[in-house]
Amino acid sequence: MSKTYLELSDEVGSEHKFYEVSVEETTLTLRFGRIGTPGQTSTKGFATAEQAEAEAAKKIKEKVRKGYKEAVQGVRQKRSVVRREITETASTTKSAAPVVWKFNTSSAAFGIFADQNNVWVGNDAGEVYALSPEGEVQRSFKLPEGVKCLVSDQHRTFAGCDDGNVYDLSGKLPFVAYEAESQSAILWMDLQGGMLGVGDSQGSVHAFDAESEQQWAQIGQNAHMAWMVRVDQAGVYYGHSGGVGQLDRESGFPLWHHKTSGSVLFGWQEGSDLYAGTSNNQIQRFTKTGQAVQNYRCDAAVFSCATSPEGEFVFAGDSSSAVYCFNKAGERLWKLGTSYGAALSMQYSGERLYIVTSRGTLAALDVSAQAIENAKQGIQVTARDIKMAATLQTQAPATTFAVTSQIAGQVVLKVVQEGGKLRVKPDSERNSQTFQDWNVQFPRTLRRMGVSYVVDQLEDAGGFYRVVGEIRQLEE
């Protein structure tokens, strides 16, 4: 058996990866990932040992050309992950917010997404759960640690992790949709129309396309900790220690910048407005053209914020485990305790404020007028404690695909080489439907030249396709 172990590590940047190539008789095994982790493994069989060795030599040559060098496994260690320093103060809020139900995870949670169908939570342990608005646990995933954010692009949900990858959670098994290579630790991500915006610990902002290729980078100047990144069709909006601003979507050129009273710890967008939660105990609202409009004063550092549609109500979570509600004009309507720790992220949907906390709790708060009035009067409700069904299976990211020989009613994909890169496209010769000659968003680490794949359908994502249903390798 032959084995070659390579590493690519930038001591001051984010590159910290390994690639291992092993050949045993006619079997080629590839193992790759972040240094200090088990990584992913793929195996392929060949007709002869010579063919397996030739393919191994090709893989090694490709990686060396990209800067990988032979190394001894275990010398370089796993890098520590930049995490938000959470300093909670004791809550002085006597009345507690009315909680309909709560679901406890194993560690602090930042990731949340809520709509009329699902409520998602992701935590620092890499656990992701999808619940119904009434609290039934429907799906469970185990991703790499540090789920910083959960975002939705139309009807699909994506999770951004500390490994720099964004995972598509739409199918039975999650798979890597984007690979973000920042110059420092990734803190926040947002997704819109195929563009991934990324903020890092150096205050820099990066933009990636659907093929995970960087379109531009705006390096932080005298700033750090870009905890706010929001994307829309007009631009990319950021917030860091130096304030908030907008970058041109196509070029990354700065369009405007505005200082904030304190470092930006969280950001929200609603319609034509941006909301920056700051360390100086307030949310500052700006128009998307850079005009300062309104401040919302809290009693401690703002860890998270959100709004109802059109910004009618503005919500905040602070470092003393309190949640607030303001009207659009900045008047504080109420302040109540969470009972479950500081709200690190939040989202409003259907008269409920969903929060995820420093203690790993996902809680559904009833913020209807009557429920809040009852809470102010000291009338408490007992929150339902949600448990995950023992029969629910937790799914990990796909490292290989199931094999099928059936193509009837399926869409066939092929792997092509363009400019030295492997792309996945619809196979026009084998599909009964007509598709554009667009790339299909597909895990780059699982593409194999000469291999075809089948999927249930393709979704037009605006200049590229996304997979609908499960990916299966076609046996031919």
C-alpha positions, 0 to 999 in steps of 0.5 A: 500500500502506498500513501502520500500525505499533503498539507496546505497551510497559510500561517496567517490566513485561512488555508489549513487543509490536508489531502491524503492519497492512498493506493491499495492494489486497484483501489484509490482512496482520497481523504481531505479536509481541515487539518486536525479533523478526520475529513471526508473520504472517497474511494474508487476502484480501477481495473488494474493497479497501474491505473490506480497508481496513475490516477493517484499520481495525477491527484498528487500533481494537481495538489502540488501545483496548487501549493500543497506540500508533503508533510507529517500528519500530526505536526500541525494542529487544528486551529482554534476557532474565533468565537464571539466573546459572550459576557453576560450580566445578571438580569434585573428584569423582573417579568419574563417574556411569555414562552410557548415552547422551548427546545434545548440543544447542547451548546450556545446557538447562533444559527436561526431561521424561521418562517410559516413552515419551519423553525431552524436552530444551529449551535456551536456543536454543529447540531442543526434541527428543524422544528415546526412552528408548534415545536415538533422536531422534524429533521436533525443534522450533524455538521462540523462545529460552529454553525454561525448562521442559517439562511434561506434562499427561496425555498432552500435552507443553508447553514454556514459553519466554522470550517468555511463551508456552507451546507445545503440542507434541502435534501435528505443528506446535507452537502457542501454548496459553497466553500468560502476561503477567507483570509481569516476566521469566518464570522458571518454569512448571508446568501442572495441570488447565488451570491454568498457574502462572508465577513471575517475576524479581520473586518474584511468582506468577501463575495463568492459565486455559486461555484465557490469562486471568489468574485472580490474581497474588500479588506478591512481597514483599521477594523475587525470582527465583521459580525454583520453581513447582509446581501440583497440585489443592490449590494452587500452590507457590512458591520464591524468595529468601525461601523456599517457600510455598503459595497457594490454587489458586482465589484465590491467597491465601497459605496458608503460608510457610516460610523456607529456608536460602538462595535457592530455585533449583529445586523438585520435588513428589512426593506430599504433599511439596515439595523445595526446592533452595537456594543454601545447598548443600541440599535442604529437604523440606516437607510440602504443609501447610508442615511442615519434614521433612528436609534433604539436604546437598550440597557446593555450591549445588543447581541441580536436584533430583528424586525416585523414586516416593514419594520413596524416593530423592532426587537433586540436581545441584550447581554443581560438576557433581556428582550425588547420591543420598540415601535418604528419611531424608537419608543420602547414598548416593553422589556422582558427577561428570556429566562434561558440566557442571552439571545444571540440571534432572533427572527420574527414570524407570525406574532412570535419572536424566535430566539436562540441563546447562549445556553443553547435554547431555541425558544418561541416567544408569544409577542402578541399584544395580549400575551405581552400585557399578561406578562407585564401583569405577572401572569406566566405561562408554562412553556412546553419542553420539546424533546426529540423523538428517539426514532428521528435519525441525525444526518451527516454531510454526504461523502459518497453517493448511492448508486443507481442504474435507473434514469427514467423520470430523472435528470442526468448530469455530466462532469465536464472540464472547463479551463482546468476545472471540473463543472457539472452540467445537464446532459443534453443527450440523455435528458428528455427535458430541455435545459440551459447549458448552465453549471449545476451547483454540486459538491466540488470534492465529490465531482469525478470526471467520467462519472454521471449522476442523476437527480430528481429535478433541477431548479433555476436559481438565476444563471445556474441550477440547484439540485432538487432531491437526492444526488445518486451516482449513475451505474453504467 
